[in-house]
Amino acid sequence: MLPGSGRAAVNADGLDIVGVPIVLPIVVAAGFEPLWFGIFLVFMVELSQITPPVGFSIFVIQGISAEKVSTILRATLPFFIIMVLMVILITLFPEIVFYLPEKMVQ
């Protein structure tokens, strides 16, 4: 579930349902906050939906629009870059994830 772990090569639906209950105690024991991990996981799942080889969303869009996969990939590239930058940002500055929840509690 970490970047570069081959996550994009696996469909996320079953992996999240089965994998999170197993991995979450390990993540918490490693010192990560569950909220941060949840946000990180959502980013990773979304990235896996727009990148090959699985890229389920790409193939759905191709089926609807009849465009080439290469055209769709070029169109999704800016979103991919933004999401990767967000993953880097929340990894370097995890307090970003906690800003809104802390404001809601106050």
Long-range contacts (C-beta under 8 A, 24 or more apart in sequence): 1-41, 1-44, 3-44, 3-87, 7-44, 7-47, 7-48, 8-47, 8-48, 8-51, 8-52, 8-53, 8-54, 8-55, 9-53, 9-54, 10-48, 10-54, 11-48, 11-54, 11-56, 12-44, 12-45, 12-48, 12-49, 16-41, 16-45, 33-94, 33-97, 33-98, 35-97, 35-98, 35-101, 36-90, 36-94, 36-97, 36-98, 39-90, 39-97, 40-87, 40-90, 40-91, 43-83, 43-86, 43-87, 43-90, 44-87, 46-83, 47-80, 47-83, 47-84, 47-87, 50-76, 50-79, 50-80, 51-80
